[in-house]
Amino acid sequence: MGSNMLEVTQDTFQDEVIQAEGPVVVDFGAVWCGPCKMLDPIVDDLAANEWADNVKVVKVDVDHNPDIAMQYGVMGVPTLMVFNAGEMKERMTGYQPKDKIIQKFEAHLA
């Protein structure tokens, strides 16, 4: 997926996301997805800057992990989700500009 973010699989999702301390943003995508490629640098930037100190950011390839995608009702990619204390708190589907993502997620990342 061309990113330095941790890629999470069905085997590691429980440990890396559900049992994580603090908020986790999960970026659901796929290699064939054009809007995902447009969103990747924005999410990378957020992970490296605005969210660097207190938010974990991981990726899930929906083609390789269909069970996770189905479990959380991911119908289209890209989909971003915020998890905290093992629960999905917020979601956003489709490409969005950086300020929209920050605006929608910031309350759940504090």
Secondary structure, 3 states (H helix, E strand, C coil): CCCCCEECCCCCHHHHHHCCCCCEEEEEECCCCHHHHHHHHHHHHHHHCCCCCCCEEEEEECCCCHHHHHHCCCCCCCEEEEEECCEEEEEEECCCCHHHHHHHHHHHHC
